[in-house]
Each structure stands twice: as structure tokens, then as C-alpha cells.
Amino acid sequence: MPTQYTHTRRVQFYETDAAGIVHFSWFFRYMEEAEHALWREAGLRIHTADAPIGWPRVATSFEFHRALKFEQEFDVTIRVAEITKRTIGYTCEMTQDGQRIATGTLRIACVNKLPDGTMKSTEIPPGVGWGVLGGGAEEGEEPKKR
């Protein structure tokens, strides 16, 4: 199973600001698109309407190295960096023609969805953790590389 996934994308006009470059907020969306593609590659879905658990984002950040402009193609690579009993941490790198555009991190938490609409932290189900997204590595080990 995958420990990383690379998603190729083209900048759309509506993603740019008045200066003609991608607005910073889109980088978080690009990372999330790649994360969802990673889950699909592993045969999973990060969200279903009837699922008893959810995956809210609890921390995220980006550093920007170069600008992206309308119509440019670029790659978004997301990697599983850490899986604890209750969270999954990712690193993300966006590149164009081998040049780094941005680097980021994302941490999601596994939660139970309660009847009153609130959430409570819970352990990651066995079918999601290291055995699937960690490429078969055991908890506490580095994800195996493909």
C-alpha cells in the first residue's frame, strides 16, 4: 500500500489573485486533494456520510519558495510522515519541473462523531493505520518506501 502519492495539477484562473499568482489559501486545498487521492490509492475513503468517525485537520502549515501562475502544471506529493494511535501526520512538497514551489505539513485526528454533533478523539481503526497508509510498517516504524 502507498506511503506517498503524487498528484499532477494545472493552475486554474480562479485560483489566482490580482497579481496573477496562486493565492496562498489554494495550497492547502491542493494538499488535501493529494491526501484524498492517497487514501483512494490505498482503497479507502476519508469520508462517507454514514461513517461513525471523522478526520478533522488539527494542524497545518506551508512555506512558499516560488510563485505558481495561471496554466502552470505542477506536482503535489504527499507522504505519510507519522501515525500515532489517534493522528496521522503528512509532509507535502509541491514542485514544478523539479523546482520546489512549496513545502507543508498536515496533521489529522481520528474522532468519533457524537449524536449531539460534537466530536471526541478516538484511536485509528486497524484498517486505516500503519498496515494500510504506512505501507505495511508496524506502529512506531518508519513507513516503508515503495
C-alpha positions as CSV (number, residue, x, y, z in Angstrom):
1,M,0.0,0.0,0.0
2,P,1.2,3.6,-0.6
3,T,3.1,5.8,1.8
4,Q,3.1,8.7,-0.7
5,Y,1.1,9.9,-3.6
6,T,1.9,12.4,-6.4
7,H,-0.9,14.3,-7.9
8,T,-0.4,16.5,-11.1
9,R,-2.5,19.6,-11.3
10,R,-2.8,22.7,-13.5
11,V,-3.4,26.2,-12.0
12,Q,-6.9,27.5,-12.8
13,F,-7.6,31.2,-13.3
14,Y,-10.0,31.4,-10.3
15,E,-7.1,30.2,-8.1
16,T,-5.0,33.3,-8.8
17,D,-5.1,36.7,-7.1
18,A,-4.9,40.2,-8.6
19,A,-1.1,39.8,-9.1
20,G,-1.7,36.7,-11.3
21,I,-0.2,34.2,-8.9
22,V,-1.9,31.4,-6.9
23,H,-3.5,32.7,-3.7
24,F,-1.8,31.1,-0.7
25,S,-5.1,29.5,0.5
26,W,-5.2,27.2,-2.5
27,F,-2.0,25.4,-1.4
28,F,-4.0,23.9,1.5
29,R,-6.6,22.7,-1.0
30,Y,-4.0,21.2,-3.3
31,M,-2.5,19.3,-0.3
32,E,-6.0,18.0,0.7
33,E,-6.7,16.8,-2.9
34,A,-3.5,14.8,-2.8
35,E,-4.3,13.4,0.6
36,H,-7.7,12.2,-0.6
37,A,-6.0,10.6,-3.7
38,L,-3.6,8.8,-1.4
39,W,-6.5,7.3,0.6
40,R,-8.2,6.2,-2.6
41,E,-4.9,4.6,-3.8
42,A,-5.0,2.6,-0.5
43,G,-8.5,1.5,-1.2
44,L,-10.0,3.8,1.4
45,R,-12.3,6.8,1.6
46,I,-11.5,9.6,4.0
47,H,-15.2,10.5,4.3
48,T,-18.6,8.8,3.9
49,A,-21.8,10.3,5.0
50,D,-22.7,7.4,7.4
51,A,-19.2,6.9,8.8
52,P,-19.1,6.9,12.7
53,I,-15.6,8.5,12.6
54,G,-14.2,11.7,11.1
55,W,-10.8,13.2,10.3
56,P,-10.7,16.9,11.2
57,R,-7.5,18.8,10.5
58,V,-5.7,19.8,13.7
59,A,-2.5,21.4,12.4
60,T,-1.3,22.6,9.0
61,S,1.4,24.9,7.7
62,F,3.2,25.9,4.5
63,E,6.4,27.6,3.4
64,F,6.4,29.2,0.0
65,H,9.5,29.0,-2.2
66,R,8.3,30.1,-5.7
67,A,5.2,31.5,-7.2
68,L,2.7,29.5,-9.3
69,K,0.8,31.2,-12.1
70,F,-2.2,30.5,-14.3
71,E,-2.0,27.5,-16.6
72,Q,1.2,26.1,-15.0
73,E,1.3,22.4,-14.3
74,F,2.8,21.2,-11.0
75,D,3.1,18.1,-8.9
76,V,1.8,17.7,-5.3
77,T,3.5,14.9,-3.4
78,I,2.0,14.0,0.0
79,R,3.8,11.5,2.3
80,V,2.8,9.7,5.5
81,A,5.3,11.0,8.0
82,E,3.9,9.7,11.2
83,I,0.9,7.7,12.5
84,T,0.2,7.7,16.2
85,K,-2.8,5.9,17.9
86,R,-5.0,8.9,17.2
87,T,-3.4,11.1,14.5
88,I,-1.8,10.9,11.0
89,G,0.9,13.4,10.1
90,Y,1.8,14.2,6.5
91,T,4.5,16.2,4.7
92,C,3.8,17.8,1.4
93,E,6.0,19.1,-1.4
94,M,4.8,20.9,-4.5
95,T,7.2,21.1,-7.4
96,Q,7.3,22.2,-11.0
97,D,9.9,20.8,-13.3
98,G,11.9,19.6,-10.3
99,Q,11.9,23.0,-8.6
100,R,10.4,23.3,-5.2
101,I,7.3,25.6,-5.1
102,A,6.1,25.0,-1.5
103,T,6.5,22.6,1.4
104,G,4.0,21.9,4.1
105,T,2.7,19.7,6.8
106,L,-0.7,18.4,7.8
107,R,-1.9,16.5,10.9
108,I,-5.4,15.0,11.1
109,A,-7.1,13.4,14.1
110,C,-9.4,10.4,14.2
111,V,-12.6,11.3,16.0
112,N,-16.0,9.7,16.9
113,K,-19.0,11.7,15.6
114,L,-21.3,12.0,18.6
115,P,-25.1,12.3,18.3
116,D,-25.2,15.9,19.5
117,G,-22.8,16.9,16.6
118,T,-19.7,17.1,18.7
119,M,-16.6,15.0,18.2
120,K,-14.4,13.0,20.6
121,S,-10.8,11.8,19.9
122,T,-10.6,8.1,19.3
123,E,-8.0,5.5,18.2
124,I,-7.4,5.0,14.5
125,P,-9.2,1.8,13.3
126,P,-6.9,-1.1,12.4
127,G,-7.9,-1.0,8.8
128,V,-6.6,2.5,8.4
129,G,-3.3,2.9,10.4
130,W,0.2,1.7,9.6
131,G,-0.9,-1.5,8.0
132,V,-2.6,0.4,5.2
133,L,-1.3,4.0,4.9
134,G,2.0,3.1,6.4
135,G,2.8,0.6,3.6
136,G,2.7,-2.4,6.0
137,A,5.0,-0.9,8.6
138,E,4.2,-1.5,12.2
139,E,3.3,1.3,14.5
140,G,6.3,3.3,15.6
141,E,8.3,2.2,12.5
142,E,9.1,4.4,9.5
143,P,6.7,3.9,6.6
144,K,8.1,1.5,4.1
145,K,9.1,3.2,0.8
146,R,7.5,1.9,-2.4
